[in-house]
Amino acid sequence: MSYSLPQIEWFAKPDPDSGEAGLRFECTMCGNCCSGPEGYVLVDDAEVHALAKRIGITPAAFLATHTRHTIAGRSLTEKITPHGNDCIFLDREKFPGRAVCGVYEDRPKQCRTWPFWKSLLVSRKRWELASRMCPGINKGPRFDPEEIARRRAVVDI
């Protein structure tokens, strides 16, 4: 009888330079992950309720004014800016030169888990491609493989 060893994920292998496993990330408040071509920021019922409460409206009013139906599910709306399609809650005016989330404490799971999404963690190549758009990838504190896997499991993106 033969056994196969479990495959060690690429981000769990020791880095050739530092010898540490995991990945580095630190938000630079560039707004790139909150803007660009038309996209989705999917929200569930709990997130709708939290966001509605945060901005002081009913969940029904929030759904009507801040979300749209998409092929992927209910998504936050976007506003067209010179940067592309910005999330409705992205604020580029409060801190000039920075892009900040106007609902940061109640931001959706999809936002909380960036950049540790399944689609970006399939390979080092995909991670490095994402780093071209996100200047915070490969910078800042190191996240250990267990934390990366925990965050990746939260959303199916």
C-alpha positions in Angstrom: 0.0 0.0 0.0 1.4 3.4 -0.9 0.7 6.7 0.8 1.0 10.1 -0.6 2.3 12.9 1.6 0.2 16.0 1.8 1.3 18.7 -0.6 2.9 21.6 1.3 1.4 24.8 -0.1 3.9 27.1 -1.7 3.5 29.9 0.9 4.1 27.4 3.7 7.6 26.6 2.4 10.5 28.5 3.8 11.5 31.6 1.9 14.9 31.1 0.2 16.2 34.4 1.5 14.8 34.7 5.0 14.1 31.0 5.8 10.6 32.0 7.1 7.3 30.5 5.8 4.4 32.7 5.1 3.7 35.9 3.1 4.1 39.6 3.8 1.4 42.2 3.4 0.7 45.7 4.6 -2.0 48.0 3.3 -0.6 51.2 1.8 -4.0 52.9 1.4 -3.5 53.1 -2.4 -7.1 52.1 -3.1 -6.1 49.8 -6.0 -8.0 46.8 -4.5 -11.1 49.0 -4.1 -11.1 50.4 -7.7 -10.4 49.4 -11.3 -12.6 47.7 -13.8 -16.2 46.8 -12.8 -16.1 44.2 -10.1 -17.8 42.8 -7.1 -17.7 43.3 -3.4 -20.1 40.7 -2.3 -22.1 41.2 0.9 -24.2 38.9 3.0 -27.2 39.7 5.2 -25.1 40.2 8.4 -22.8 42.6 6.5 -25.7 44.5 5.0 -27.2 45.0 8.5 -23.8 46.1 10.0 -23.2 48.6 7.1 -26.7 50.0 7.2 -26.4 50.5 11.0 -23.0 52.2 10.5 -24.3 54.7 8.0 -27.6 55.2 9.8 -30.2 53.7 7.5 -32.4 50.7 7.4 -31.1 47.5 5.8 -33.8 47.8 3.1 -32.7 51.4 2.3 -29.1 50.2 2.2 -29.9 47.4 -0.2 -31.8 49.8 -2.5 -29.2 52.5 -2.5 -25.8 50.9 -1.9 -26.0 47.4 -3.6 -26.8 45.8 -6.9 -27.6 42.3 -8.1 -24.8 40.6 -10.0 -24.2 37.2 -11.5 -22.0 36.5 -8.4 -24.6 37.7 -5.9 -25.4 40.9 -4.0 -22.6 43.5 -4.4 -21.8 47.0 -3.2 -22.3 49.6 -5.8 -19.4 51.5 -7.4 -18.9 55.1 -8.5 -17.0 56.0 -11.6 -13.9 58.1 -10.8 -10.7 59.0 -12.7 -9.2 55.9 -11.1 -11.9 53.6 -12.4 -14.9 52.0 -10.7 -14.3 52.9 -7.0 -16.2 51.1 -4.2 -19.1 53.4 -3.0 -17.3 53.6 0.3 -13.8 54.5 -0.9 -12.9 58.0 0.2 -10.1 59.7 -1.7 -10.7 63.2 -0.2 -10.4 62.8 3.6 -6.6 62.2 3.4 -5.2 63.6 0.2 -3.0 61.1 -1.6 -4.5 58.2 0.2 -7.6 56.1 -0.4 -9.4 55.1 2.8 -12.4 52.9 3.5 -15.3 54.9 4.9 -16.7 51.9 6.6 -13.4 50.2 7.6 -14.5 48.7 10.9 -17.6 47.1 9.3 -16.1 46.3 5.8 -17.2 43.1 4.2 -15.3 39.8 4.7 -14.1 40.1 1.1 -12.3 43.3 2.0 -11.0 42.0 5.3 -9.3 39.0 3.8 -7.5 40.8 0.9 -5.0 39.7 -0.5 -5.4 36.2 1.0 -7.9 35.0 -1.5 -8.0 31.6 -3.1 -7.6 33.1 -6.5 -4.4 34.8 -5.5 -2.9 32.0 -3.5 -3.1 29.3 -6.2 0.6 29.9 -7.1 3.5 32.2 -6.4 3.1 33.4 -10.0 -0.4 34.6 -9.3 0.7 36.2 -6.0 3.5 38.1 -7.8 1.1 39.2 -10.6 -1.2 40.6 -7.9 1.8 42.5 -6.4 2.0 44.5 -9.6 -1.3 46.0 -8.7 -1.0 46.1 -4.9 2.1 47.8 -3.5 1.4 46.3 -0.1 2.0 42.7 -1.2 5.4 41.4 -0.2 5.8 44.4 2.2 5.2 44.8 5.9 4.5 42.1 8.5 4.8 38.4 7.7 1.6 36.3 8.0 2.2 32.7 9.0 0.8 29.9 6.8 -2.0 29.1 9.3 -3.3 32.7 9.4 -3.1 32.8 5.6 -5.1 29.6 5.3 -7.6 30.8 7.9 -8.2 34.0 5.9 -8.4 32.2 2.6 -11.2 30.0 3.9 -13.4 32.9 4.8 -14.5 33.8 1.2 -14.6 31.9 -2.0 -12.8 34.3 -4.3 
